[in-house]
Amino acid sequence: MEGSPAGAAGDPHGLAGLLRRHAVETERYVATIGAGHDMHRTDLNALAVVMDADRTREPMTPGRLSAALHLSPPATSALIDRLEQAGHLRRTRSATDRRQVDLRITDSALAIGAALFGPLADHVRAVIARYSEPQQALIARFLQEVSTAITAATDDDRGASARRSEPPPRRASRR
């Protein structure tokens, strides 16, 4: 592939570097459009999580959102309040458990999302269209496996961070 950096051993096509570049460019796009609309990265991530849950018809609760974004409950409450005040989210009582609150994305948030991310989606769809169905299936499998690997690395790091923050074991006192 023209313009692809040579990779290290075990990565002759430089895929790790290309994935890093993809992450940086995606972050840059999101930061640019978010800043232009007074939305934090966390706001946009939250809307994406709620939208994905809505698409799969899975209920999204404040607790699930907190877990998905790795936020504390107070930070999640502030986030939900901010998005609700902006008209992007609404809280509804669960149809199956009236004690539970479900989060729903609003039509106006969907319209804003389409305006913000539509141009990016158009460019990405044009790239996808250049690949055959079997190639797209292979790319999809690769990206899913990379996402799973990233999740595993994150979980490993959170576990290691938790172990690092534990107080050292007490020594037995000598008398």
DONULUM-941939 format. One record per residue (C-alpha): residue in one letter; x, y, z; residue number from 0. Coordinates in steps of 0.5 Angstrom, whole numbers, plus 500, padded with zeros to 3 digits. Example, Ala and Ser with C-alpha at 12.3 -4.5 7.8 and 13.67 -1.06 7.14 Angstrom:
2
<rest:A; x:525; y:491; z:516; nr:0>;
<rest:S; x:527; y:498; z:514; nr:1>;
***
This chain:
175
<rest:M; x:500; y:500; z:500; nr:0>;
<rest:E; x:503; y:507; z:498; nr:1>;
<rest:G; x:505; y:511; z:504; nr:2>;
<rest:S; x:504; y:506; z:509; nr:3>;
<rest:P; x:510; y:506; z:514; nr:4>;
<rest:A; x:514; y:499; z:514; nr:5>;
<rest:G; x:513; y:495; z:520; nr:6>;
<rest:A; x:517; y:492; z:526; nr:7>;
<rest:A; x:518; y:484; z:526; nr:8>;
<rest:G; x:511; y:481; z:526; nr:9>;
<rest:D; x:508; y:487; z:522; nr:10>;
<rest:P; x:511; y:488; z:515; nr:11>;
<rest:H; x:505; y:492; z:513; nr:12>;
<rest:G; x:506; y:497; z:519; nr:13>;
<rest:L; x:499; y:496; z:521; nr:14>;
<rest:A; x:500; y:498; z:528; nr:15>;
<rest:G; x:503; y:504; z:526; nr:16>;
<rest:L; x:497; y:505; z:521; nr:17>;
<rest:L; x:492; y:504; z:527; nr:18>;
<rest:R; x:495; y:509; z:531; nr:19>;
<rest:R; x:495; y:514; z:526; nr:20>;
<rest:H; x:487; y:512; z:525; nr:21>;
<rest:A; x:486; y:513; z:532; nr:22>;
<rest:V; x:490; y:520; z:532; nr:23>;
<rest:E; x:486; y:522; z:526; nr:24>;
<rest:T; x:479; y:520; z:529; nr:25>;
<rest:E; x:481; y:524; z:536; nr:26>;
<rest:R; x:483; y:530; z:532; nr:27>;
<rest:Y; x:476; y:530; z:528; nr:28>;
<rest:V; x:472; y:529; z:534; nr:29>;
<rest:A; x:476; y:534; z:538; nr:30>;
<rest:T; x:475; y:539; z:532; nr:31>;
<rest:I; x:467; y:538; z:531; nr:32>;
<rest:G; x:466; y:538; z:539; nr:33>;
<rest:A; x:470; y:544; z:540; nr:34>;
<rest:G; x:466; y:547; z:534; nr:35>;
<rest:H; x:459; y:545; z:538; nr:36>;
<rest:D; x:461; y:546; z:545; nr:37>;
<rest:M; x:461; y:539; z:546; nr:38>;
<rest:H; x:466; y:535; z:550; nr:39>;
<rest:R; x:469; y:528; z:548; nr:40>;
<rest:T; x:466; y:525; z:554; nr:41>;
<rest:D; x:459; y:528; z:551; nr:42>;
<rest:L; x:460; y:525; z:544; nr:43>;
<rest:N; x:462; y:518; z:547; nr:44>;
<rest:A; x:456; y:518; z:552; nr:45>;
<rest:L; x:451; y:520; z:546; nr:46>;
<rest:A; x:455; y:514; z:542; nr:47>;
<rest:V; x:454; y:509; z:547; nr:48>;
<rest:V; x:447; y:511; z:548; nr:49>;
<rest:M; x:445; y:511; z:541; nr:50>;
<rest:D; x:448; y:504; z:540; nr:51>;
<rest:A; x:444; y:501; z:546; nr:52>;
<rest:D; x:438; y:504; z:542; nr:53>;
<rest:R; x:440; y:501; z:536; nr:54>;
<rest:T; x:440; y:494; z:539; nr:55>;
<rest:R; x:434; y:496; z:543; nr:56>;
<rest:E; x:438; y:495; z:550; nr:57>;
<rest:P; x:436; y:499; z:555; nr:58>;
<rest:M; x:441; y:504; z:557; nr:59>;
<rest:T; x:442; y:506; z:565; nr:60>;
<rest:P; x:446; y:511; z:568; nr:61>;
<rest:G; x:450; y:505; z:571; nr:62>;
<rest:R; x:451; y:502; z:564; nr:63>;
<rest:L; x:453; y:508; z:562; nr:64>;
<rest:S; x:458; y:509; z:567; nr:65>;
<rest:A; x:461; y:503; z:566; nr:66>;
<rest:A; x:462; y:504; z:559; nr:67>;
<rest:L; x:465; y:510; z:559; nr:68>;
<rest:H; x:469; y:508; z:566; nr:69>;
<rest:L; x:466; y:514; z:569; nr:70>;
<rest:S; x:465; y:515; z:577; nr:71>;
<rest:P; x:457; y:515; z:579; nr:72>;
<rest:P; x:458; y:523; z:580; nr:73>;
<rest:A; x:461; y:524; z:574; nr:74>;
<rest:T; x:456; y:520; z:570; nr:75>;
<rest:S; x:450; y:524; z:573; nr:76>;
<rest:A; x:454; y:531; z:572; nr:77>;
<rest:L; x:455; y:528; z:564; nr:78>;
<rest:I; x:447; y:526; z:564; nr:79>;
<rest:D; x:445; y:533; z:567; nr:80>;
<rest:R; x:449; y:536; z:562; nr:81>;
<rest:L; x:446; y:532; z:556; nr:82>;
<rest:E; x:439; y:533; z:558; nr:83>;
<rest:Q; x:440; y:540; z:559; nr:84>;
<rest:A; x:442; y:541; z:552; nr:85>;
<rest:G; x:436; y:537; z:549; nr:86>;
<rest:H; x:441; y:531; z:547; nr:87>;
<rest:L; x:438; y:526; z:552; nr:88>;
<rest:R; x:432; y:524; z:556; nr:89>;
<rest:R; x:431; y:520; z:562; nr:90>;
<rest:T; x:425; y:515; z:562; nr:91>;
<rest:R; x:422; y:510; z:567; nr:92>;
<rest:S; x:423; y:503; z:565; nr:93>;
<rest:A; x:417; y:499; z:562; nr:94>;
<rest:T; x:420; y:493; z:566; nr:95>;
<rest:D; x:422; y:496; z:572; nr:96>;
<rest:R; x:419; y:503; z:574; nr:97>;
<rest:R; x:425; y:504; z:579; nr:98>;
<rest:Q; x:430; y:504; z:574; nr:99>;
<rest:V; x:431; y:510; z:569; nr:100>;
<rest:D; x:433; y:509; z:562; nr:101>;
<rest:L; x:437; y:514; z:558; nr:102>;
<rest:R; x:434; y:515; z:551; nr:103>;
<rest:I; x:437; y:520; z:545; nr:104>;
<rest:T; x:433; y:525; z:543; nr:105>;
<rest:D; x:431; y:526; z:535; nr:106>;
<rest:S; x:435; y:533; z:536; nr:107>;
<rest:A; x:441; y:529; z:538; nr:108>;
<rest:L; x:441; y:525; z:532; nr:109>;
<rest:A; x:440; y:530; z:527; nr:110>;
<rest:I; x:446; y:534; z:530; nr:111>;
<rest:G; x:450; y:527; z:530; nr:112>;
<rest:A; x:448; y:526; z:523; nr:113>;
<rest:A; x:450; y:533; z:521; nr:114>;
<rest:L; x:457; y:533; z:525; nr:115>;
<rest:F; x:459; y:526; z:523; nr:116>;
<rest:G; x:455; y:525; z:516; nr:117>;
<rest:P; x:461; y:528; z:512; nr:118>;
<rest:L; x:466; y:523; z:516; nr:119>;
<rest:A; x:461; y:517; z:514; nr:120>;
<rest:D; x:461; y:519; z:507; nr:121>;
<rest:H; x:468; y:519; z:506; nr:122>;
<rest:V; x:469; y:512; z:510; nr:123>;
<rest:R; x:463; y:509; z:506; nr:124>;
<rest:A; x:467; y:511; z:500; nr:125>;
<rest:V; x:473; y:508; z:502; nr:126>;
<rest:I; x:469; y:501; z:504; nr:127>;
<rest:A; x:466; y:501; z:497; nr:128>;
<rest:R; x:473; y:500; z:494; nr:129>;
<rest:Y; x:473; y:493; z:497; nr:130>;
<rest:S; x:470; y:487; z:495; nr:131>;
<rest:E; x:465; y:483; z:500; nr:132>;
<rest:P; x:470; y:478; z:502; nr:133>;
<rest:Q; x:475; y:484; z:503; nr:134>;
<rest:Q; x:470; y:487; z:508; nr:135>;
<rest:A; x:469; y:481; z:512; nr:136>;
<rest:L; x:476; y:480; z:513; nr:137>;
<rest:I; x:477; y:488; z:515; nr:138>;
<rest:A; x:471; y:487; z:520; nr:139>;
<rest:R; x:474; y:481; z:523; nr:140>;
<rest:F; x:481; y:484; z:524; nr:141>;
<rest:L; x:478; y:491; z:527; nr:142>;
<rest:Q; x:473; y:487; z:531; nr:143>;
<rest:E; x:479; y:483; z:534; nr:144>;
<rest:V; x:483; y:489; z:535; nr:145>;
<rest:S; x:478; y:492; z:539; nr:146>;
<rest:T; x:478; y:486; z:543; nr:147>;
<rest:A; x:485; y:486; z:544; nr:148>;
<rest:I; x:485; y:494; z:546; nr:149>;
<rest:T; x:479; y:492; z:551; nr:150>;
<rest:A; x:483; y:486; z:554; nr:151>;
<rest:A; x:489; y:491; z:555; nr:152>;
<rest:T; x:485; y:496; z:558; nr:153>;
<rest:D; x:482; y:491; z:563; nr:154>;
<rest:D; x:490; y:489; z:564; nr:155>;
<rest:D; x:492; y:496; z:566; nr:156>;
<rest:R; x:486; y:497; z:570; nr:157>;
<rest:G; x:487; y:491; z:574; nr:158>;
<rest:A; x:495; y:493; z:575; nr:159>;
<rest:S; x:493; y:500; z:576; nr:160>;
<rest:A; x:489; y:498; z:582; nr:161>;
<rest:R; x:494; y:493; z:585; nr:162>;
<rest:R; x:499; y:499; z:584; nr:163>;
<rest:S; x:494; y:503; z:589; nr:164>;
<rest:E; x:493; y:498; z:594; nr:165>;
<rest:P; x:497; y:499; z:600; nr:166>;
<rest:P; x:503; y:495; z:601; nr:167>;
<rest:P; x:502; y:489; z:606; nr:168>;
<rest:R; x:503; y:490; z:613; nr:169>;
<rest:R; x:509; y:487; z:616; nr:170>;
<rest:A; x:509; y:483; z:622; nr:171>;
<rest:S; x:511; y:487; z:628; nr:172>;
<rest:R; x:517; y:484; z:632; nr:173>;
<rest:R; x:517; y:485; z:639; nr:174>;
***
